[in-house]
Amino acid sequence: MPVACPDRFQQKAVKLLAQEIKAFATERGSQALSDIHKDVSRNRSNAILATMLVLCNVETVWPDSSFWQVHLNAARTVIASSNDSLSFKAPEDSTSEFLEQELFIANTFASTTNFLNFTLHEDFKLNPATSKPSSIFIEFLKLLQMVTSLERQAMTNPEILANSGVSPSGLRKLFEHARSQTLAMDKTFQISESDDYVHISRTSNCFYHAGLIYSYRALLKSEFLDLDLFTEKETQIRTSKFELFHALGFAETNKPTFAQDLVWPLFIAGTEATQKDEQDMVIAKLQQAMSETGFSNCQHALEFLNAFWEKRNYNKEQEHNLDWIAFAREWTGQGRTFLVF
């Protein structure tokens, strides 16, 4: 549902954060790290991490705020510090697992449109020991994190992609597995209402096709493909584009419960939109999603898409060779960051 009184949440979060950091510093300063009860130390870390995540989310209410990056970086630092200082996680530490997954989700989406100073902290992977997922689409996000990490590494070492063994069919199998795992999670999340299951099924298809398109664009560079693989890649992108727009046409961005799930697939659809009716649908549904949820961070994503469409229209003869990821790398390099989440 839309966020009410974001300023109040922000002020409360900052106040609580200051209290927790002061207590944490006092705790650490008064005794040796080995003497601090691990439950207390973990609870402090959880409280600080939760506050950072709240602040990160609150900042996305305002379209012109870039402070979400500061809080996201701080949340990564908290996780890294906790992992360094606490050698184990309690078997039933559901709070830590939940917060770690929430950070992973925000970080994965943010990384797909952030191209500067990609560090080990930003390349944040979900702990494989985590038991219960906090998001039904977590299997897709694990793949997106893997793809983004490979693409960023390839910028400094292009041979990584050439030697990775990534192929159109291999990526397709990974995303097919993620979709089947997602649809099997209805028992885990106790989904009973038919409307909710229909939404999850449609959104799974959106993530499947958007994820494939993103992966093909990010990893399957034409210079490393022979003619057969290039043809397979382009055929799959055309197929996934058709299926993605078909699924998004029925997607319910007018319901706050569902709207947030569709933002990233809508953005990827926008990067493939070549016709005005396709672009109009992406704009309308992203604006509707922002209206329903109260988060305005996608305003800058729309600005990026409009600039990308304009460049593509201006370079008609190079339309099929334009790479939105390369364009986004230039765009963000000029200080125009954006978050699709």
C-alpha positions as CSV (number, residue, x, y, z in Angstrom):
1,M,0.0,0.0,0.0
2,P,1.2,3.6,-0.5
3,V,3.5,4.9,2.1
4,A,1.9,7.4,4.5
5,C,3.9,10.1,6.2
6,P,7.4,9.0,4.9
7,D,9.0,11.9,6.8
8,R,7.7,10.4,10.1
9,F,9.1,7.0,9.3
10,Q,12.4,8.5,8.3
11,Q,12.8,10.6,11.5
12,K,11.8,7.6,13.7
13,A,14.3,5.3,11.9
14,V,17.2,7.8,12.2
15,K,16.4,8.2,15.9
16,L,16.4,4.4,16.5
17,L,19.5,4.0,14.4
18,A,21.4,6.5,16.5
19,Q,20.4,4.6,19.7
20,E,21.4,1.3,18.4
21,I,24.8,2.5,17.1
22,K,25.5,4.1,20.4
23,A,24.6,1.0,22.3
24,F,26.6,-1.2,19.9
25,A,29.7,1.1,20.2
26,T,29.4,1.0,24.0
27,E,29.1,-2.7,23.9
28,R,32.1,-3.2,21.7
29,G,34.2,-0.6,23.6
30,S,33.6,-1.9,27.1
31,Q,34.7,-5.5,26.6
32,A,36.5,-7.8,24.3
33,L,34.7,-9.0,21.2
34,S,35.0,-12.6,22.3
35,D,33.2,-11.8,25.5
36,I,30.2,-10.2,23.9
37,H,27.2,-12.5,24.0
38,K,26.6,-13.5,20.4
39,D,22.8,-13.2,20.6
40,V,23.1,-9.6,21.9
41,S,25.6,-8.7,19.2
42,R,23.5,-10.3,16.5
43,N,20.4,-8.5,17.7
44,R,22.2,-5.2,17.5
45,S,23.3,-5.9,14.0
46,N,19.8,-6.9,13.0
47,A,18.4,-3.7,14.5
48,I,20.9,-1.6,12.6
49,L,20.4,-3.5,9.3
50,A,16.6,-3.3,9.6
51,T,16.9,0.5,10.1
52,M,19.2,0.9,7.1
53,L,16.7,-1.0,4.9
54,V,13.8,1.1,6.1
55,L,15.7,4.2,5.3
56,C,16.7,2.9,1.9
57,N,13.0,2.2,1.1
58,V,11.8,5.5,2.5
59,E,14.2,7.4,0.3
60,T,12.7,5.8,-2.8
61,V,9.4,7.7,-2.0
62,W,11.0,10.8,-3.4
63,P,12.1,10.7,-7.1
64,D,15.0,13.1,-6.7
65,S,16.6,11.5,-3.7
66,S,19.8,9.5,-4.2
67,F,20.3,8.8,-0.5
68,W,19.0,5.3,-1.0
69,Q,22.4,4.4,-2.3
70,V,24.0,5.6,1.0
71,H,21.7,3.4,3.1
72,L,22.1,0.4,0.8
73,N,25.9,0.7,1.0
74,A,25.6,1.0,4.8
75,A,23.4,-2.1,4.9
76,R,26.0,-4.1,2.9
77,T,28.7,-3.0,5.3
78,V,26.6,-4.1,8.3
79,I,26.2,-7.6,6.7
80,A,29.9,-7.8,5.9
81,S,30.9,-6.7,9.5
82,S,28.4,-9.2,11.0
83,N,29.8,-12.1,8.9
84,D,33.3,-11.2,9.8
85,S,32.7,-10.9,13.6
86,L,30.1,-13.6,14.1
87,S,31.3,-17.0,12.9
88,F,27.9,-18.7,13.1
89,K,24.2,-18.0,12.8
90,A,21.7,-19.4,15.2
91,P,19.8,-22.3,13.7
92,E,16.5,-20.5,14.2
93,D,17.6,-17.0,13.5
94,S,14.7,-16.2,11.2
95,T,15.2,-12.4,11.7
96,S,18.7,-12.4,10.3
97,E,17.6,-14.6,7.4
98,F,14.7,-12.3,6.6
99,L,16.9,-9.2,6.7
100,E,19.6,-10.8,4.7
101,Q,17.1,-11.7,2.0
102,E,15.6,-8.3,2.0
103,L,19.0,-6.8,1.4
104,F,19.8,-9.3,-1.3
105,I,16.5,-8.4,-3.1
106,A,17.2,-4.6,-3.0
107,N,20.8,-5.1,-3.8
108,T,20.2,-7.4,-6.8
109,F,17.7,-5.0,-8.4
110,A,19.9,-2.0,-7.7
111,S,22.9,-3.7,-9.2
112,T,21.2,-4.2,-12.6
113,T,21.2,-0.5,-13.2
114,N,24.3,0.5,-11.3
115,F,27.6,0.3,-13.3
116,L,30.1,2.2,-11.2
117,N,32.6,0.9,-8.6
118,F,31.2,-2.6,-8.6
119,T,32.8,-4.0,-5.4
120,L,32.8,-7.3,-3.6
121,H,30.2,-5.8,-1.2
122,E,27.9,-5.0,-4.1
123,D,28.4,-8.5,-5.5
124,F,26.3,-9.7,-2.5
125,K,25.2,-13.3,-2.7
126,L,22.5,-14.9,-0.6
127,N,23.6,-17.4,2.0
128,P,22.9,-20.9,0.6
129,A,22.0,-22.0,4.1
130,T,19.0,-19.7,4.3
131,S,16.0,-21.8,4.8
132,K,12.7,-20.1,4.1
133,P,12.5,-17.5,1.3
134,S,11.0,-14.1,2.1
135,S,10.1,-13.5,-1.6
136,I,8.4,-16.0,-3.8
137,F,10.5,-14.8,-6.8
138,I,13.8,-15.4,-5.0
139,E,15.0,-18.0,-7.5
140,F,14.8,-15.5,-10.3
141,L,16.7,-13.0,-8.3
142,K,19.6,-15.5,-7.6
143,L,20.0,-15.8,-11.4
144,L,19.8,-12.0,-12.0
145,Q,22.6,-11.6,-9.4
146,M,24.7,-14.2,-11.1
147,V,24.2,-12.6,-14.5
148,T,24.9,-9.1,-13.3
149,S,28.1,-10.3,-11.5
150,L,29.4,-11.9,-14.7
151,E,28.6,-8.9,-16.8
152,R,30.4,-6.5,-14.5
153,Q,33.5,-8.8,-14.2
154,A,33.6,-9.0,-18.0
155,M,34.1,-5.3,-18.2
156,T,37.6,-5.6,-16.8
157,N,38.2,-9.2,-18.2
158,P,36.2,-9.8,-21.4
159,E,37.5,-13.3,-21.7
160,I,35.4,-14.3,-18.7
161,L,32.3,-14.4,-21.0
162,A,34.1,-16.2,-23.8
163,N,35.3,-18.9,-21.3
164,S,32.1,-19.0,-19.2
165,G,30.3,-21.6,-21.3
166,V,27.2,-19.5,-21.1
167,S,24.8,-20.4,-24.0
168,P,21.2,-19.5,-25.0
169,S,20.0,-23.0,-24.1
170,G,21.9,-23.1,-20.8
171,L,20.4,-19.8,-19.7
172,R,16.9,-21.0,-20.8
173,K,17.2,-24.1,-18.6
174,L,18.3,-22.1,-15.6
175,F,15.3,-19.8,-15.9
176,E,12.9,-22.7,-16.6
177,H,14.1,-24.3,-13.4
178,A,13.6,-21.0,-11.5
179,R,10.0,-20.7,-12.9
180,S,9.1,-24.2,-11.9
181,Q,10.6,-23.6,-8.4
182,T,8.6,-20.4,-8.1
183,L,5.3,-22.0,-9.0
184,A,6.0,-24.8,-6.5
185,M,6.3,-22.3,-3.7
186,D,2.6,-21.7,-3.4
187,K,2.6,-24.3,-0.6
188,T,5.4,-22.6,1.2
189,F,3.6,-19.3,1.1
190,Q,0.2,-20.9,1.7
191,I,-1.3,-19.3,-1.4
192,S,-5.0,-20.3,-1.5
193,E,-6.9,-17.6,-3.3
194,S,-7.2,-18.3,-7.0
195,D,-6.6,-14.6,-7.9
196,D,-3.3,-14.6,-6.1
197,Y,-2.1,-17.7,-7.8
198,V,-3.0,-16.3,-11.2
199,H,-1.0,-13.2,-10.4
200,I,2.0,-15.3,-9.3
201,S,1.8,-17.4,-12.4
202,R,1.6,-14.3,-14.6
203,T,4.4,-12.5,-12.7
204,S,6.6,-15.7,-12.9
205,N,6.2,-15.6,-16.7
206,C,7.1,-11.9,-16.7
207,F,10.3,-12.6,-14.7
208,Y,11.1,-15.7,-16.8
209,H,11.0,-13.7,-20.1
210,A,12.4,-10.5,-18.7
211,G,15.2,-12.4,-17.1
212,L,16.0,-14.3,-20.3
213,I,16.1,-11.0,-22.3
214,Y,18.3,-9.3,-19.6
215,S,20.7,-12.3,-19.5
216,Y,21.0,-12.6,-23.3
217,R,21.7,-8.9,-23.6
218,A,24.2,-8.9,-20.8
219,L,26.1,-12.1,-21.4
220,L,25.7,-13.2,-25.1
221,K,27.8,-10.6,-26.8
222,S,27.7,-10.9,-30.6
223,E,31.4,-10.9,-31.0
224,F,31.7,-14.2,-29.1
225,L,28.8,-16.0,-30.9
226,D,28.9,-18.0,-34.1
227,L,26.0,-17.6,-36.6
228,D,23.9,-20.4,-35.1
229,L,24.2,-19.1,-31.6
230,F,23.5,-15.5,-32.7
231,T,20.4,-16.7,-34.5
232,E,19.2,-18.7,-31.5
233,K,19.8,-15.7,-29.2
234,E,17.9,-13.2,-31.5
235,T,15.0,-15.7,-32.0
236,Q,14.7,-16.2,-28.2
237,I,14.7,-12.5,-27.5
238,R,11.9,-11.9,-30.1
239,T,9.9,-14.8,-28.6
240,S,10.4,-13.6,-25.0
241,K,9.6,-10.0,-25.9
242,F,6.2,-11.1,-27.4
243,E,5.4,-13.3,-24.4
244,L,6.5,-10.6,-21.9
245,F,4.3,-7.9,-23.4
246,H,1.4,-10.4,-23.6
247,A,1.8,-11.2,-19.9
248,L,2.3,-7.6,-18.9
249,G,-0.9,-6.7,-20.7
250,F,-2.9,-8.7,-18.2
251,A,-0.7,-7.7,-15.2
252,E,-2.4,-5.8,-12.4
253,T,-0.4,-2.7,-11.6
254,N,-3.5,-1.1,-10.2
255,K,-3.3,-3.2,-7.0
256,P,-0.7,-2.2,-4.4
257,T,-0.1,-5.9,-3.4
258,F,1.0,-6.8,-6.9
259,A,2.3,-3.6,-8.4
260,Q,5.8,-3.7,-6.9
261,D,6.5,-7.1,-8.3
262,L,6.1,-5.9,-11.9
263,V,8.3,-2.9,-11.9
264,W,11.5,-4.6,-13.0
265,P,9.9,-6.7,-15.8
266,L,8.2,-3.6,-17.0
267,F,11.6,-1.8,-17.2
268,I,13.1,-4.7,-19.2
269,A,10.1,-4.6,-21.5
270,G,10.8,-0.9,-22.0
271,T,14.3,-1.6,-23.1
272,E,12.9,-3.8,-25.9
273,A,9.9,-1.5,-26.8
274,T,10.3,-0.3,-30.4
275,Q,6.7,0.7,-31.2
276,K,4.9,3.6,-29.7
277,D,2.0,1.5,-28.3
278,E,4.6,-0.7,-26.5
279,Q,6.3,2.3,-25.0
280,D,3.0,3.9,-24.0
281,M,2.0,0.7,-22.2
282,V,5.3,0.6,-20.3
283,I,5.0,4.3,-19.3
284,A,1.3,3.9,-18.2
285,K,1.9,0.8,-16.1
286,L,5.1,2.1,-14.4
287,Q,3.3,5.3,-13.5
288,Q,0.3,3.3,-12.2
289,A,2.6,1.1,-10.1
290,M,4.3,4.2,-8.6
291,S,0.9,5.7,-7.9
292,E,-0.4,2.6,-6.1
293,T,2.8,1.9,-4.1
294,G,3.8,5.5,-3.3
295,F,7.3,5.0,-4.4
296,S,8.5,7.4,-7.1
297,N,12.0,6.1,-7.8
298,C,11.0,4.8,-11.3
299,Q,10.7,8.4,-12.5
300,H,14.4,8.4,-13.4
301,A,14.0,5.0,-15.0
302,L,11.3,6.5,-17.2
303,E,13.7,9.4,-18.1
304,F,16.3,6.8,-19.0
305,L,13.9,4.9,-21.2
306,N,12.8,8.0,-23.0
307,A,16.4,9.0,-23.7
308,F,17.1,5.4,-24.9
309,W,14.1,5.4,-27.2
310,E,15.0,8.8,-28.6
311,K,18.6,7.6,-29.4
312,R,17.2,4.5,-31.1
313,N,14.8,6.5,-33.2
314,Y,17.6,8.9,-34.1
315,N,19.8,6.0,-35.2
316,K,17.3,3.9,-37.1
317,E,20.0,2.1,-39.1
318,Q,21.7,1.0,-35.9
319,E,18.5,0.2,-34.0
320,H,19.2,-3.5,-33.6
321,N,22.8,-2.9,-32.5
322,L,22.0,-0.5,-29.7
323,D,22.7,-1.9,-26.3
324,W,20.7,-0.5,-23.4
325,I,23.3,-1.7,-20.9
326,A,26.0,0.2,-22.7
327,F,23.8,3.2,-22.9
328,A,23.0,2.9,-19.2
329,R,26.7,2.7,-18.4
330,E,27.2,6.0,-20.1
331,W,24.1,7.5,-18.6
332,T,25.0,6.6,-15.0
333,G,28.6,7.6,-15.7
334,Q,27.3,11.2,-15.9
335,G,25.8,11.0,-12.4
336,R,22.3,10.1,-13.5
337,T,21.7,7.1,-11.3
338,F,18.3,5.3,-11.2
339,L,16.8,2.4,-9.3
340,V,14.2,-0.1,-10.6
341,F,12.8,-1.7,-7.5
